[in-house]
Structures are given as C-alpha cells and as structure tokens.
Amino acid sequence: MADLVGDHIDKQLGNYRLLRLLRQESATDVYLGEHIFLKTQATIKVLHAQIEQEVLETFLAETRNIARLKHPNILRVLEFGVEDKIPFLVTDYTTRGSLRQLYPRGMCVPLANVASYVKQVAAALQYIHDQGLSHCGVRPEHMLLGHQNRILLSDFNLSIDALDQRDPRKQDERDEELAYMAPEQLQGHPGPASDQYALAVAVYEWLSGELPFQVFSGEQAGRKLTPTSLDTKLPAIPPELTQVLMIALDQEPEQRFSSVAAFARAFEQISGPPQPLSSTTQNGASEITTGPQVRVQPLTTGVKAPKKRGFTLGIAISLFLFILVLAGGIVGYNVGLFSPIRQTIPTMTAIQAAKTVAARATQQAVATFTARSTQEIYATATSGSPFINDPLNDKSASTWQDIQAKTYGCTFSGGAYHMHVPNANTYLACGEQKNVFHNFAFEVEMSVIKGDGGGIVFRSDSDHTHFYVLRLITGGSQSFLDVAAYSSAKGQTTIQDIRDTISSTNGHTFNLLTAIAYEHSFYFYLNKQFLMTFQDATRNDGIMGLYVLNNNNPATEVVFRNAKIWKL
C-alpha cells in the first residue's frame, strides 16, 4: 500500500494534482489535491480497485446524479472521472472536521445547537429526497463543518473498513454504523424515512450522550431494544420533544413523520427556533455555493398551457460499494451490503402513545380551522405580526433572490420587485431563500406591466421543479385565475390545473393575492375576497416564491410589492 500511495503523489487526475495523502480507508485513499490552473485545493478520493468496463458507464451515469446535487448544506462534488480504470471523486476541501470530532461520543450538545444542526441537516436531506434519492449514511461523522461552521452533509469521513468483515478490529465501528440504520435499511430496503430515522438517532445521542438503542455484535447484529425515554434521562427536556423523537424512531417507516422536513419542523416548534451559533450563517451564503437557485423552465411539447377564456438501476455490488464510499452514500439504492437481519424490537408503547397524541391534536386543529367561514379564515390567518414582512423595495434588507441574466431576471428596482421573461412558453420562479413553511398565509401585491401574468409559488422544492402556484393571467377586461401544480423532470414540465375562476379585475393594476395553507387544505383570495379552495396532499411543505409566465407574448414583466407571510 505504501508503494501505491507513493506512486500517486504528484500524479494528475483530471484537472487536479495530488499533493499529499490525508488518510487511508479500506477501499480508498484520500488526498489533498490542487487544481492545475486555478490553484484551488480540493479533496480527492481514489478507489484502490479497478472497475470493469461493463459497469463503467453505469458508474458514470449514477455519479452524474450525485454531482448535480447543489445545496448549501451538501458538500459539493467538483469533478469525477476514471484513470486507468480507477475511479476518483473530487469534492470541496474542508479543514474544520466533523460534528463527531467537535462532540466526541458521550458528550452532550446544548439544545440550541442541536436545533441548528437539525434544521440544516434536514434541509439537505429534504433536498436530496425531492430529487428522488436517499442518503443512507446519516451520522455525525458525515456532518462536516464548513465556512462559518455551516453544516455540510457528506460521506467525507466514511471508512468502508466498517463493512470489511475480515478485520475484527473494526467491529465496534460496524456496530455503531448499524445503530444509525433503520430496520428497513438493515433489511435491504432504505428510503427517505431511513434518513429521518438516522437523524433522530443522532439527535437522541446529542441530547443524552448515549445511543437510543443497545447494539449487538455477531449473530445478534442489528438487534435493538426500545429506546429509553429522554424525559427519564433529562427531566429538563420537554416531554413533547421526546414524543417527536419517538415518532421519528418508529420501527415502521410509514409511522414516522411524513417527511424529514416535517420532523425538523416539529422539533423546532417545541425546542424553539435555532439560535445563531458562533460564526454560523443560516442563510446558506458561503464561498462554496454556486449562487442563488432560480428556475427558468421552458414549457415544452406536451405541456398544458394556462387556459384563456374567449436510470435504469441494476448495478454490480462492487459499483455500489464504490459509490457509497466516494460520494457519501447519497444515492439510496441498497443491493445487499448487509444481509437481511431479523429485528426483535418490542412493541414501543411510548411511540404509539406519542403518535396518537400528535394525530389527535392535528385532527382537532384542522377541524377547528376549517369550521370557520372563508372570510373568518382569512381574518384569522392574516392577523397578528407576520413572520416575514418585506416591502420588496430594498435588496440589502430582503431574503428574496436578486438575479439579472441575459434573458430573464428578478431584481429590485424603483422601490419594487420586478420579474421578467422575454422568451415565449417560459416561466420563471424566484424564491424567498431562507425559510421552509408548512401551515401559512402568504400574500403579495402584484401588477402585470406587460405580457401574460404572474403569481405566487408555495410549498416548492429548492429548485422550483415541484410546487403549487396561484396564477393571475390578464385578458382584456377580465383576468383568469387558477391554481396549478408544477412538476419538472428531464426538461419537461407538466402543469396540472386544480381550480380556476374568472374575475373582472384589471390585472394591470396592483392586486392583492393571498394563499392560505393548513395541513392539506388551501384557500385563495383576490383583494381579500374569497376565490376558491381545494384539498391536496401531494406536497407537505416547502419554500415560497414569486412567479411570472410568458405564454405567447414578446415578453412578460410583473411587479411585486409588500410580501407578507404568517406562520399558522
């Protein structure tokens, strides 16, 4: 091994030259590298073994999916390739270590810090899940500290030695990795709920200094016991927080929270909003981000335009081992890295009780909310101080995207927020970049300067590829309003109309658009007057955005002002 390492020093892989060995793992060598032109540093993982030709193309296709992941809380992939049948992966170089190094095993973490970590990791995981993937390797070792102590989810410190059954010295590491794996993952069926489970294990460990389950070795590997309730270990922890964790730790994935974002939201509601950590930013700005995310999407063939009135999977186990090692296990496809392990977990009465309490509380809240008249719902939802109250007249004081490109833009100008698209059959969505909302009231004033129209986006993913939108389309003396669900994949956008109506409103003057969401019920208003309602459970939460559409005009420009968002 030493000779092989020595041979790699000063070797060029892609656009990077290997400077020195950082560490060795059972299947990879990890180097510090330097870009030959830019002179920037990066981390380079080089696989020990060669990949056969027949699996090479599959490797490239799968790794492209990983490289496309761009999120402020995910370690960025810079380059990947193959030299002499030996794959390598290049990521951003971090020097601050992981949360495991910051908080060694047995060390408790303050609740305010835990709240911050949960919010950041859950945001990264929800983004991964929105892309149809799972991480399947969530634990403190894979949560790195980036610029200004921002959390970067990765497998940067994963050692595949933990999977090497030939090395008994690694048994403790294998046992600890098993502790973070949900029962369905141990049985070869991981998914997004498995990541929620792993994050809950990490939260339990941070708060108590102990893992929630006893983990066994040998023939009993994977056997777990009911977790000890946190309120017996830490009386200062609110009992509702224990209930939240017990739900996320349920042995049945369908009994956990509907999404990892829902888990994080429930955790925040009880623990309080995360307090800013020393040198930590929550808005995602850092030197390794690629700029604000904006969605400019063509309405391609087969797309339903707004109405106007009058990878094949199946890869060898060796390839999956490589992807798990090099890319942090982000692609959540399990092909038997672990033999199916029989779980003997007793009935968790505390979990069932917590779920019952939570379900009844939600049902009661929904019944109370929806029993009101539509105007009472509006008055109640928009009363009190907004969580966000942005006049949209000052870039420096706003969390909305500010982008000016050659063919589109969303910019602050003349005391308002202007969005424009010159190309026909195109829409643009620009988002409020800092917050994810579940139950909310969102309203903004909008005026169509020219072209078709615009609206407000809600419960959107971070790339604006899946979202709901309330659209106001101008048409002479009348305006057409509708609610639609957008879904984009592989350059194709599908628009599903949900509800629509006609209004005598002049779209070229400022109109107040309002969307209210409570669980799976939605209510829409124009100038404080009720328009329509519908129920849908497709999307549970997401970010807010503003929207402009150009159907068949030379250009569309829409102006927005006075955006307000209430958390319900």
C-alpha positions, 0 to 999 in steps of 0.5 A: 500500500505504501508503494501505491500511495507513493506512486500517486503523489504528484500524479494528475487526475483530471484537472487536479494534482495530488499533493499529499495523502490525508488518510487511508480507508479500506477501499480508498485513499484520500488526498489533498489535491490542487487544481492545475490552473486555478490553484484551488485545493480540493479533496480527492478520493481514489478507489484502490480497485479497478472497475470493469468496463461493463459497469463503467458507464453505469458508474458514470451515469449514477455519479452524474446524479450525485454531482448535480446535487447543489445545496448549501448544506451538501458538500459539493462534488467538483469533478469525477472521472476514471484513470486507468480504470480507477475511479476518483471523486473530487469534492470541496476541501474542508479543514474544520472536521466533523460534528463527531470530532467537535462532540466526541461520543458521550458528550452532550450538545446544548439544545440550541445547537442541536436545533441548528444542526437539525434544521440544516441537516434536514434541509439537505436531506429534504433536498436530496429526497425531492430529487428522488434519492436517499442518503443512507449514511446519516451520522455525525461523522458525515456532518462536516463543518464548513465556512462559518461552521455551516453544516455540510452533509457528506460521506467525507469521513466514511471508512468502508473498513466498517463493512470489511468483515475480515478485520475484527478490529473494526467491529465496534465501528460496524456496530455503531454504523448499524445503530444509525440504520433503520430496520428497513435499511438493515433489511435491504430496503432504505428510503427517505424515512431511513434518513429521518430515522438516522437523524433522530438517532443522532439527535437522541445521542446529542441530547443524552450522550448515549445511543437510543438503542443497545447494539449487538455484535455477531449473530445478534447484529442489528438487534435493538431494544426500545429506546429509553425515554429522554424525559427519564434521562433529562427531566429538563427536556420537554416531554413533547420533544421526546414524543417527536423523537419517538415518532421519528424512531418508529420501527415502521417507516410509514409511522414516522413523520411524513417527511424529514422536513416535517420532523425538523419542523416539529422539533423546532416548534417545541425546542424553539427556533435555532439560535445563531451559533458562533460564526454560523450563517443560516442563510446558506451564503458561503464561498462554496455555493454556486449562487442563488437557485432560480428556475427558468423552465421552458414549457415544452411539447406536451405541456398544458398551457394556462387556459384563456377564456374567449436510470435504469438501476441494476448495478454490480455490488462492487459499483455500489460499494464504490459509490457509497464510499466516494460520494457519501452514500447519497444515492439510496439504492441498497443491493445487499451490503448487509444481509437481511437481519431479523429485528426483535424490537418490542412493541414501543408503547411510548411511540404509539402513545406519542403518535396518537397524541400528535394525530389527535391534536392535528385532527382537532386543529384542522377541524377547528380551522376549517369550521370557520367561514372563508372570510373568518379564515382569512381574518384569522390567518392574516392577523397578528405580526407576520413572520416575514414582512418585506416591502420588496423595495430594498435588496440589502434588507430582503431574503428574496433572490436578486438575479439579472441574466441575459434573458430573464431576471428578478431584481429590485428596482424603483422601490419594487420587485420586478420579474421578467421573461422575454422568451415565449412558453417560459416561466420563471420562479424566484424564491424567498431563500431562507425559510421552509413553511408548512401551515401559512398565509402568504400574500403579495401585491402584484401588477402585470406591466406587460405580457401574460401574468404572474403569481405566487409559488408555495410549498416548492422544492429548492429548485422550483421543479415541484410546487403549487402556484396561484396564477393571475393571467390578464385578458382584456377586461377580465383576468383568469385565475387558477391554481396549478401544480408544477412538476419538472423532470428531464426538461419537461414540465407538466402543469396540472390545473386544480381550480380556476375562476374568472374575475373582472379585475384589471390585472394591470393594476396592483392586486392583492393575492393571498394563499392560505395553507393548513395541513392539506387544505388551501384557500385563495383570495383576490383583494381579500375576497374569497376565490376558491379552495381545494384539498391536496396532499401531494406536497407537505411543505416547502419554500415560497416564491414569486412567479411570472409566465410568458405564454405567447407574448414578446415578453412578460414583466410583473411587479411585486410589492409588500410580501407578507407571510404568517406562520399558522 
